[in-house]
Amino acid sequence: MLQIEKLNQFYGESHTLWDLDLDVPEGKCTCVMGRNGVGKTTLMKCVMGEETTSDGNIRFAGDVELTKRKIEDRSRLGIGYVPQGRQIFPLMTVEENLRTGLAARGDGLKSIPPRIYDLFPVLKEMKNRRGGDLSGGQQQQLAIGRALVLEPRLLILDEPGEGIQPNIVTQIGEVIRRLIKEDGLTVLLVEQKLPFARKYADRFAILDRGRRVAEGEIAGLSDELIKKHLTV
């Protein structure tokens, strides 16, 4: 679904991503892992077009080259993005927040797909409440729901469990598996929590200083790799 080849990215004189390769297979959850500051969020932003790349390729759905496309074009191709920190609109209602996701659709749909409320019933219960009045976990569900409004083929989640209560982290993990099983969705996930990754991801890739240093099936995430690249 997504193939990244020899990707390089700079912040000024700082070389952030180094000849990075990553394969995100269709209908699977791939978890990108690594210590703080190794380039995980930068990589997600490069896929979405929020950061520019100096060279390399990002191919979506086989033959669509993303590196020269605008952010809105990438969304219309079927890529949903939930950034770190959620970035919902606090003064807008839950329903209004969800409706902002409709603008990224290419078919002009004007109503929120019922599937969103099926996956996150709390959003239906609170659709008239302002986003800023929700708990952190509810805001994360709202951010994911907003990304799912465009019915993406690829969903990118940047640390969806950060700073929220454990029961909602579990709900989010179960929604990820449900979307993969029932809808054939492909998920690219950044996550620091090892139990979450091992339970809900199919594959892993580890970054270290902007380079991919390991990848494979999640069962292959060994204690040796964890000690070398993930423990602080």
C-alpha positions, -999 to +999 in steps of 0.1 A: +000+000+000+029+024+008+065+020-003+091+045+009+125+043-008+158+061-001+140+090+016+161+119+029+149+149+048+166+179+063+157+206+089+181+233+078+215+218+080+203+189+101+200+156+082+169+140+098+160+110+077+188+090+060+181+069+029+151+055+047+132+025+033+099+013+046+072-010+032+037-008+046+017-038+033-019-036+025-044-047+051-019-048+079-009-026+108+028-015+107+041+001+138+071+025+136+091+025+168+122+042+183+134+065+210+124+101+211+138+123+184+148+096+159+125+109+131+092+090+136+069+120+135+090+136+108+085+105+086+047+107+091+047+144+082+067+136+050+041+110+040+014+136+044+033+164+028+036+186+059+074+183+056+094+184+023+119+158+013+152+163-005+151+131-024+137+096-024+102+082-033+070+077-015+046+055-035+010+049-026-013+022-039+014+008-062+022+037-086+011+070-072+042+091-063+033+114-033+064+135-029+053+162-053+016+162-044-001+187-021-015+177+014-051+180+002-043+158-028-029+131-006-061+131+016-083+128-015-062+098-026-074+080+005-048+088+033-062+097+067-039+113+093-042+116+130-013+138+142+004+137+176-016+159+199-049+153+181-054+190+168-091+190+171-111+223+171-119+229+207-147+255+202-165+235+175-189+207+184-180+170+179-203+169+149-187+201+134-153+186+140-163+154+121-177+175+093-144+192+087-131+158+075-157+157+047-138+185+029-110+160+022-133+136+003-134+135-034-170+126-039-187+156-023-205+136+005-221+160+029-231+137+058-211+119+084-208+082+075-228+061+101-197+039+104-180+066+125-207+065+152-207+027+150-170+026+158-172+053+184-206+055+200-195+081+225-191+106+196-228+102+188-237+107+224-217+138+226-221+152+190-234+185+203-207+190+229-177+212+222-145+193+214-126+212+241-150+199+267-142+162+260-116+142+279-083+135+263-094+100+254-126+112+238-107+139+219-084+111+205-115+092+194-128+123+178-095+129+159-095+093+147-132+096+137-125+128+118-098+110+098-121+081+091-148+104+077-130+104+044-131+066+044-093+062+038-074+033+024-044+041+046-047+055+082-017+071+098-018+074+136+010+092+155+010+079+191-027+075+195-023+062+231-003+092+244-016+107+276-050+090+276-067+065+299-059+028+295-094+017+287-097+041+258-062+030+246-076-006+245-107+006+226-086+023+200-065-008+195-097-029+191-110-003+165-077-006+146-081-044+144-118-041+135-110-017+106-083-040+093-105-071+095-138-057+083-128-029+060-094-040+048-078-008+060-040-004+061-026+013+092+007+030+098+012+035+135+038+054+156+037+039+191+061+038+221+041+014+242+054-021+236+023-040+249+001-020+226+024-027+196+027-064+203-011-068+207-024-047+178+003-044+152+012-070+125+046-056+117+072-033+132+100-010+119+125+005+143+142+039+135+174+051+151+190+085+142+168+088+111+176+053+098+156+022+097+176-003+116+152-033+119+118-044+106+098-076+104+067-094+117+058-083+152+066-117+166+102-110+157+104-079+180+130-095+202+143-085+237+177-079+220+162-053+196+142-037+224+173-033+246+194-020+218+170+005+202+140+011+224+150+012+261+160+045+276 
